[in-house]
Amino acid sequence: MSATTATTKAFDLDLSRLATLGDGMFAGLNALREQDPLFWSDLSHCWIVTGHAEVTEGFSGTLPLLNGKMDAVLSRVLPLEELRRRFPNTMRYMPTILPNMDGAPHARLRRLFVKAFSRKIVEDLRPYVRERVALVLDRAAATLELEFNENVSRQIPGAVILRLLGMSESYLERLKAWTDGVTRALTSFDPSRSGSKPSRSSSRRWSISSAARSRSGARTRAATSSRRSCRPSIRAMSSRWTKCSAR
């Protein structure tokens, strides 16, 4: 009687299939957690961290983890030179956003940001946040069906951000359009640089988009110029946050 050794192939998760996986992704993450909470995925070409202890350690600041890996991540999709030609806005501006920065540049911007989130400022916001959460949840409870992102998750942080900036809640309904506009601006691409001849429709869309951005930029510059004298500068806002925190 011969004995055979059964080997089980390790489970892997292809993150490029998230759109088709849908909620099925959670079953895959659970399977990875049971198999290895700190797992190198050959399919996704990255580490997938699913264990609570491992995630906590990663965010503790005690490990030499880096944020500025955008080039390495995106180069899995296209060569870097091709990415820079086709997605110039993404490659130029995304590395300068605080969560994507490391080292001294990250520390310099972080020092400015943390002034807006001091203990004093956060405690002053607590009653408003509680009131806002209660209002949003009461509205949600009164309906049988809702779209969570629009009716819950956007309503709470969006209102709090506006409060921090000293802006009226009336701007809340504009946040989605602003966010979508920024996303389109950052991820737009020039089809004429793709290496193949662009279609007439794609070239027309790019031309219209470029013209719209130019007009929008001109309006923004004009509005900024006319309001600069009556709007607080970043330095003034930073000073105000510092004084508020010291009270």
SEZALUM-351194 format. One record per residue (C-alpha): x, y, z; residue in one letter. Coordinates in nm, 2 decimals, always signed. Example, Ala and Ser with C-alpha at 12.3 -4.5 7.8 and 13.67 -1.06 7.14 Angstrom:
2
+--------+--------+--------+--------+
:     xx :     yy :     zz : residu :
+--------+--------+--------+--------+
:  +1.23 :  -0.45 :  +0.78 :      a :
:  +1.37 :  -0.11 :  +0.71 :      s :
+--------+--------+--------+--------+
END
This chain:
247
+--------+--------+--------+--------+
:     xx :     yy :     zz : residu :
+--------+--------+--------+--------+
:  +0.00 :  +0.00 :  +0.00 :      m :
:  +0.16 :  +0.33 :  -0.11 :      s :
:  +0.12 :  +0.65 :  +0.07 :      a :
:  +0.07 :  +0.97 :  -0.13 :      t :
:  +0.13 :  +1.32 :  +0.00 :      t :
:  -0.15 :  +1.56 :  -0.11 :      a :
:  -0.04 :  +1.92 :  -0.17 :      t :
:  -0.28 :  +2.20 :  -0.17 :      t :
:  -0.21 :  +2.50 :  -0.40 :      k :
:  -0.20 :  +2.82 :  -0.21 :      a :
:  -0.50 :  +3.05 :  -0.26 :      f :
:  -0.43 :  +3.38 :  -0.43 :      d :
:  -0.64 :  +3.69 :  -0.50 :      l :
:  -0.63 :  +3.89 :  -0.83 :      d :
:  -0.70 :  +4.25 :  -0.73 :      l :
:  -0.74 :  +4.35 :  -1.09 :      s :
:  -1.07 :  +4.16 :  -1.09 :      r :
:  -1.23 :  +4.36 :  -0.81 :      l :
:  -1.50 :  +4.49 :  -1.04 :      a :
:  -1.62 :  +4.14 :  -1.13 :      t :
:  -1.56 :  +4.00 :  -0.78 :      l :
:  -1.78 :  +4.25 :  -0.61 :      g :
:  -1.87 :  +4.14 :  -0.26 :      d :
:  -1.71 :  +3.81 :  -0.34 :      g :
:  -1.38 :  +3.99 :  -0.26 :      m :
:  -1.45 :  +3.96 :  +0.11 :      f :
:  -1.46 :  +3.58 :  +0.09 :      a :
:  -1.12 :  +3.59 :  -0.08 :      g :
:  -0.97 :  +3.82 :  +0.18 :      l :
:  -1.10 :  +3.60 :  +0.46 :      n :
:  -0.94 :  +3.30 :  +0.29 :      a :
:  -0.61 :  +3.49 :  +0.27 :      l :
:  -0.63 :  +3.58 :  +0.63 :      r :
:  -0.67 :  +3.22 :  +0.73 :      e :
:  -0.39 :  +3.11 :  +0.50 :      q :
:  -0.14 :  +3.39 :  +0.57 :      d :
:  -0.23 :  +3.73 :  +0.71 :      p :
:  +0.09 :  +3.88 :  +0.54 :      l :
:  +0.07 :  +3.73 :  +0.19 :      f :
:  +0.27 :  +3.80 :  -0.12 :      w :
:  +0.03 :  +3.77 :  -0.42 :      s :
:  +0.19 :  +3.65 :  -0.74 :      d :
:  -0.14 :  +3.74 :  -0.92 :      l :
:  -0.16 :  +4.10 :  -0.79 :      s :
:  +0.22 :  +4.15 :  -0.76 :      h :
:  +0.20 :  +4.31 :  -0.42 :      c :
:  +0.17 :  +4.23 :  -0.05 :      w :
:  -0.18 :  +4.18 :  +0.08 :      i :
:  -0.21 :  +4.24 :  +0.45 :      v :
:  -0.53 :  +4.10 :  +0.61 :      t :
:  -0.45 :  +4.03 :  +0.97 :      g :
:  -0.55 :  +4.29 :  +1.24 :      h :
:  -0.22 :  +4.26 :  +1.42 :      a :
:  -0.02 :  +4.30 :  +1.10 :      e :
:  -0.22 :  +4.60 :  +0.98 :      v :
:  -0.18 :  +4.77 :  +1.33 :      t :
:  +0.19 :  +4.71 :  +1.32 :      e :
:  +0.21 :  +4.85 :  +0.96 :      g :
:  +0.04 :  +5.18 :  +1.07 :      f :
:  +0.23 :  +5.21 :  +1.40 :      s :
:  +0.52 :  +5.41 :  +1.24 :      g :
:  +0.78 :  +5.16 :  +1.37 :      t :
:  +0.84 :  +5.00 :  +1.03 :      l :
:  +1.03 :  +5.15 :  +0.74 :      p :
:  +0.73 :  +5.14 :  +0.50 :      l :
:  +0.71 :  +5.38 :  +0.21 :      l :
:  +0.42 :  +5.57 :  +0.05 :      n :
:  +0.60 :  +5.70 :  -0.25 :      g :
:  +0.57 :  +5.39 :  -0.46 :      k :
:  +0.33 :  +5.52 :  -0.73 :      m :
:  +0.58 :  +5.47 :  -1.01 :      d :
:  +0.65 :  +5.11 :  -0.91 :      a :
:  +0.28 :  +5.03 :  -0.88 :      v :
:  +0.17 :  +5.19 :  -1.21 :      l :
:  +0.47 :  +5.05 :  -1.40 :      s :
:  +0.30 :  +4.71 :  -1.37 :      r :
:  +0.03 :  +4.84 :  -1.61 :      v :
:  +0.24 :  +5.03 :  -1.86 :      l :
:  +0.61 :  +5.14 :  -1.90 :      p :
:  +0.68 :  +5.46 :  -1.71 :      l :
:  +0.76 :  +5.66 :  -2.02 :      e :
:  +0.43 :  +5.56 :  -2.18 :      e :
:  +0.24 :  +5.65 :  -1.86 :      l :
:  +0.40 :  +5.99 :  -1.85 :      r :
:  +0.30 :  +6.05 :  -2.21 :      r :
:  -0.06 :  +5.92 :  -2.18 :      r :
:  -0.14 :  +6.03 :  -1.83 :      f :
:  +0.06 :  +6.34 :  -1.77 :      p :
:  -0.16 :  +6.49 :  -1.49 :      n :
:  -0.17 :  +6.16 :  -1.29 :      t :
:  +0.21 :  +6.12 :  -1.31 :      m :
:  +0.28 :  +6.49 :  -1.23 :      r :
:  +0.03 :  +6.57 :  -0.95 :      y :
:  -0.05 :  +6.24 :  -0.77 :      m :
:  +0.30 :  +6.20 :  -0.62 :      p :
:  +0.26 :  +6.54 :  -0.46 :      t :
:  -0.05 :  +6.45 :  -0.26 :      i :
:  +0.03 :  +6.40 :  +0.11 :      l :
:  -0.06 :  +6.03 :  +0.14 :      p :
:  +0.17 :  +5.95 :  -0.15 :      n :
:  +0.48 :  +6.13 :  -0.01 :      m :
:  +0.77 :  +6.02 :  +0.21 :      d :
:  +1.05 :  +6.18 :  +0.41 :      g :
:  +1.11 :  +6.55 :  +0.45 :      a :
:  +0.84 :  +6.67 :  +0.20 :      p :
:  +0.58 :  +6.46 :  +0.38 :      h :
:  +0.69 :  +6.58 :  +0.72 :      a :
:  +0.68 :  +6.95 :  +0.60 :      r :
:  +0.32 :  +6.92 :  +0.47 :      l :
:  +0.21 :  +6.71 :  +0.76 :      r :
:  +0.32 :  +6.98 :  +1.01 :      r :
:  +0.08 :  +7.22 :  +0.84 :      l :
:  -0.21 :  +6.97 :  +0.83 :      f :
:  -0.19 :  +6.85 :  +1.19 :      v :
:  -0.25 :  +7.21 :  +1.32 :      k :
:  -0.60 :  +7.17 :  +1.18 :      a :
:  -0.66 :  +6.85 :  +1.38 :      f :
:  -0.52 :  +6.94 :  +1.73 :      s :
:  -0.70 :  +6.80 :  +2.03 :      r :
:  -0.86 :  +7.13 :  +2.11 :      k :
:  -1.00 :  +7.17 :  +1.76 :      i :
:  -1.12 :  +6.81 :  +1.75 :      v :
:  -1.29 :  +6.84 :  +2.08 :      e :
:  -1.46 :  +7.16 :  +1.97 :      d :
:  -1.59 :  +6.97 :  +1.67 :      l :
:  -1.73 :  +6.68 :  +1.87 :      r :
:  -2.08 :  +6.82 :  +1.94 :      p :
:  -2.12 :  +6.91 :  +1.57 :      y :
:  -2.00 :  +6.57 :  +1.45 :      v :
:  -2.24 :  +6.39 :  +1.69 :      r :
:  -2.53 :  +6.60 :  +1.58 :      e :
:  -2.44 :  +6.54 :  +1.21 :      r :
:  -2.41 :  +6.16 :  +1.26 :      v :
:  -2.74 :  +6.15 :  +1.44 :      a :
:  -2.91 :  +6.35 :  +1.16 :      l :
:  -2.77 :  +6.13 :  +0.88 :      v :
:  -2.86 :  +5.81 :  +1.05 :      l :
:  -3.21 :  +5.92 :  +1.13 :      d :
:  -3.26 :  +6.01 :  +0.77 :      r :
:  -3.12 :  +5.67 :  +0.67 :      a :
:  -3.35 :  +5.49 :  +0.91 :      a :
:  -3.65 :  +5.66 :  +0.77 :      a :
:  -3.59 :  +5.50 :  +0.42 :      t :
:  -3.62 :  +5.14 :  +0.32 :      l :
:  -3.34 :  +5.17 :  +0.06 :      e :
:  -3.06 :  +5.41 :  +0.01 :      l :
:  -2.73 :  +5.46 :  -0.17 :      e :
:  -2.47 :  +5.44 :  +0.11 :      f :
:  -2.19 :  +5.64 :  -0.04 :      n :
:  -2.41 :  +5.94 :  -0.13 :      e :
:  -2.66 :  +5.93 :  +0.16 :      n :
:  -2.43 :  +5.84 :  +0.45 :      v :
:  -2.05 :  +5.83 :  +0.39 :      s :
:  -2.04 :  +6.15 :  +0.19 :      r :
:  -2.27 :  +6.34 :  +0.42 :      q :
:  -2.07 :  +6.30 :  +0.74 :      i :
:  -1.70 :  +6.37 :  +0.64 :      p :
:  -1.80 :  +6.62 :  +0.38 :      g :
:  -1.99 :  +6.83 :  +0.63 :      a :
:  -1.71 :  +6.81 :  +0.88 :      v :
:  -1.45 :  +6.91 :  +0.63 :      i :
:  -1.66 :  +7.21 :  +0.53 :      l :
:  -1.69 :  +7.30 :  +0.90 :      r :
:  -1.32 :  +7.28 :  +0.95 :      l :
:  -1.27 :  +7.51 :  +0.65 :      l :
:  -1.53 :  +7.76 :  +0.78 :      g :
:  -1.75 :  +7.70 :  +0.48 :      m :
:  -2.13 :  +7.67 :  +0.47 :      s :
:  -2.31 :  +7.33 :  +0.45 :      e :
:  -2.48 :  +7.46 :  +0.14 :      s :
:  -2.16 :  +7.36 :  -0.05 :      y :
:  -2.21 :  +6.99 :  +0.05 :      l :
:  -2.42 :  +6.91 :  -0.26 :      e :
:  -2.13 :  +7.04 :  -0.48 :      r :
:  -1.87 :  +6.81 :  -0.33 :      l :
:  -1.95 :  +6.52 :  -0.56 :      k :
:  -1.91 :  +6.73 :  -0.87 :      a :
:  -1.59 :  +6.88 :  -0.73 :      w :
:  -1.45 :  +6.54 :  -0.65 :      t :
:  -1.55 :  +6.40 :  -0.99 :      d :
:  -1.40 :  +6.70 :  -1.16 :      g :
:  -1.06 :  +6.66 :  -0.98 :      v :
:  -1.06 :  +6.28 :  -1.06 :      t :
:  -1.13 :  +6.35 :  -1.43 :      r :
:  -0.86 :  +6.61 :  -1.44 :      a :
:  -0.60 :  +6.38 :  -1.27 :      l :
:  -0.69 :  +6.07 :  -1.48 :      t :
:  -0.76 :  +6.23 :  -1.82 :      s :
:  -0.53 :  +6.12 :  -2.10 :      f :
:  -0.42 :  +6.25 :  -2.44 :      d :
:  -0.52 :  +5.99 :  -2.70 :      p :
:  -0.29 :  +6.15 :  -2.95 :      s :
:  +0.01 :  +6.03 :  -2.74 :      r :
:  -0.09 :  +5.67 :  -2.72 :      s :
:  +0.13 :  +5.56 :  -3.00 :      g :
:  -0.17 :  +5.48 :  -3.23 :      s :
:  -0.38 :  +5.71 :  -3.44 :      k :
:  -0.67 :  +5.84 :  -3.23 :      p :
:  -1.03 :  +5.82 :  -3.35 :      s :
:  -1.20 :  +6.14 :  -3.45 :      r :
:  -1.44 :  +6.11 :  -3.15 :      s :
:  -1.16 :  +6.06 :  -2.89 :      s :
:  -0.96 :  +6.36 :  -3.03 :      s :
:  -1.27 :  +6.57 :  -3.02 :      r :
:  -1.34 :  +6.48 :  -2.66 :      r :
:  -0.98 :  +6.56 :  -2.57 :      w :
:  -1.00 :  +6.89 :  -2.74 :      s :
:  -1.33 :  +6.98 :  -2.57 :      i :
:  -1.19 :  +6.87 :  -2.24 :      s :
:  -0.87 :  +7.07 :  -2.29 :      s :
:  -1.07 :  +7.38 :  -2.38 :      a :
:  -1.30 :  +7.34 :  -2.09 :      a :
:  -1.00 :  +7.31 :  -1.85 :      r :
:  -0.85 :  +7.62 :  -2.00 :      s :
:  -1.17 :  +7.82 :  -1.96 :      r :
:  -1.21 :  +7.69 :  -1.60 :      s :
:  -0.86 :  +7.77 :  -1.52 :      g :
:  -0.90 :  +8.13 :  -1.65 :      a :
:  -1.22 :  +8.17 :  -1.44 :      r :
:  -1.05 :  +8.03 :  -1.13 :      t :
:  -0.75 :  +8.26 :  -1.17 :      r :
:  -0.97 :  +8.57 :  -1.22 :      a :
:  -1.18 :  +8.48 :  -0.92 :      a :
:  -0.87 :  +8.41 :  -0.71 :      t :
:  -0.72 :  +8.74 :  -0.81 :      s :
:  -1.03 :  +8.94 :  -0.72 :      s :
:  -1.08 :  +8.76 :  -0.38 :      r :
:  -0.72 :  +8.73 :  -0.27 :      r :
:  -0.73 :  +9.05 :  -0.07 :      s :
:  -1.03 :  +8.93 :  +0.14 :      c :
:  -0.95 :  +8.56 :  +0.18 :      r :
:  -0.71 :  +8.42 :  +0.45 :      p :
:  -0.39 :  +8.28 :  +0.33 :      s :
:  -0.26 :  +7.94 :  +0.43 :      i :
:  -0.01 :  +8.11 :  +0.66 :      r :
:  -0.30 :  +8.30 :  +0.83 :      a :
:  -0.51 :  +7.99 :  +0.86 :      m :
:  -0.22 :  +7.80 :  +1.01 :      s :
:  -0.16 :  +8.08 :  +1.26 :      s :
:  -0.53 :  +8.08 :  +1.35 :      r :
:  -0.52 :  +7.70 :  +1.41 :      w :
:  -0.21 :  +7.74 :  +1.62 :      t :
:  -0.38 :  +8.00 :  +1.84 :      k :
:  -0.70 :  +7.79 :  +1.87 :      c :
:  -0.50 :  +7.49 :  +1.98 :      s :
:  -0.32 :  +7.69 :  +2.24 :      a :
:  -0.64 :  +7.81 :  +2.41 :      r :
+--------+--------+--------+--------+
END
